[in-house]
Amino acid sequence: MTVALAVETLAWDEAGLGDIASRAQAVFAAAARRIDLPDDIVSEIGLTLADDATVREANAEWRGKDKPTNILSFPMAGPGATPGPLLGDLILAYETVAREAALEDKPFDAHFRHLLVHGFLHLVGYDHVDESEAEAMERLEVEILAEMGIADPYAEGTETPAMTPVEP
């Protein structure tokens, strides 16, 4: 799995994430292993690191919601479909991600990786429209994050951010 990275806001480069493309690729690989995707899958994820204004515009255009959100997911295949050459696109809003991490007293990097896991699961067909789907998706997220040494982001006392898929 490869990552096509576009950094549109300088703040992302200053966030202390190191090699962002490699970090994202490692997160996606961990998530892919956990959901038993084949090791030899050839697919690409477009990852755009933007600002609130850019994400707000995309959220308004694609979801009719004129506000920023932390991440938008644009899957290229329907639920249950075998991933093709392009799995989909993820767009993150720096200010929202930073604000949530600070409000929830979480390391920025841990919150960033959580959002990448969440977005990846949307790209491969997971959703949280109803309670049972949400519980299954959250359980997977927690398991994947634990493999990376990241605490449960849904543990009591933490806020659950709104993470939103966009249908293709």
N, C-alpha and C positions, 0 to 999 in steps of 0.2 A: 504494500500500500504506500502510495506516495502522497506528499502534501504540496499543493501549489499555494504558497504563502504570498499574501499581499499585505503589507503593513502600510496603512494609509494615515496613521496618526503617530507622530513622533513619541508620544507618551508610552506606547507599547515597547519601543526600543529602550526606553529608560526605566521600565518596570522591573528590571532585574531578573528576567526570565531566561537569560542566556540565549542559546541557540533555539529559537522558538520553533523552527521547522522540525528539528530533531526531537524536541520535547513533545510536540504535537504528534509526531509519527510514533513515538514510544507509547503515548497515551492511546492512540488509535489501535496500535498493535495489541496492547493489553486488553482492550475492550473486545477486539476481534477474536482473540484467543478465548476469552471468557464465554463468548456466545458461539464458540465452535465454528467460526468461519475458517475455510481452508487456509493453510499456511501459504499456499502458492497463489493466493488471490492477487490479481493484477487490477488495481483500481486506484483512482485518485480522488482526494478530497480537496476542494478549494476552500482555503481558510483565509478570510479577510478580517484583519484587525483594524477596526474603524473607530469612530467616535459616536457619541450619542446622536448627533445631527444626522449622520449617514444612516444609522440603524433606525432612527425615527422615520426617516423618509421611506426606507424599505418596508418598515412595519405598516406605515400608512398605505403604501401602494399595494402590498400583497395581502395584508390582513385587515385593512380598513381601520387600523388603530393608530391614531396620530400621537404616538408617544414612543420614547425609546424603550428598549428592553435589553436584557443582558446578552442574549444570543438568539439568532434566528437560524433555523435549519431549512435548507431547501433540498429535499431528497430528489434524486433523479429516477428512482425506481419505486414502484408501489410496495406496500407491505408484503413481506414474504418472497419478493422477487430476488433472484440471484443478482448480487452486485455486478454491475457492468464496468466498463472502463472508467466511468465517472460516477462515483458514489453519490456525490452531491456537494453542496456548498454550505459553509457555516460563516456567519458574520457576527462578530462580537463588538460591543460598545464599551470602550475603555472606561469612560466616566461611571457608567452604571456598574460595571464589574468591580471597579475600585471602591465605589461607594458601598456596595453590598458587602465586600470583604471587610471593610472597616466597620460597618454597622454590626456585622455578625462576629467581629473579632476573630477573623480567619486570615491566615497568611494569603496574600494575593495569589501566589503560585498555586496553592491548594484549591482555591476557588476557581481559578482559571482552568486547572486540570479537571475539576468537577464539571464545569460547563462544557469542556471538550468531550468528556465521556457522555454527558447528557445529549449533546448535539449529535454525536456519533450514533447513539442508540436511535435517535429520531431518523437518521439517514438510512438505517437498516430496517426501519419499520416499527419500532417501538413507539408507544404514545402514552399519554396519561389523561385521556379524555374522561374515562370513568374510573371509579375508585379501585377496582381490581387491576386495571391496567397501570394505574399510578403506583400501586403497591408493588407490582412485579417489576416495573421499571426502576423504582427507587431501590428495591432490594438488589437488583443487578448493579446499579451505580455504586452502592455501598460496598459490594463485593469487589468490584473492579478497583475502586479507590483504595480499599484495604490492601490489595495486592501491591499498591504503590506507596503504602505507608501513610495514607491520608485518612484522617478521622471521618466518621460518619457525619455527613453534612446535614442529615435529617434528624440527628439526635435531639432529644428534648432540650429546649432552650435555644434552639437555633431557628432562624427564619427560613422558610422555603421560598427561594426566589422564583419568579415567574420565568420559565424557560419555554420557548415557544417554537413549535415546528411550523413550517410553511408548506402547504401541500404543493406538489409539482404542477 
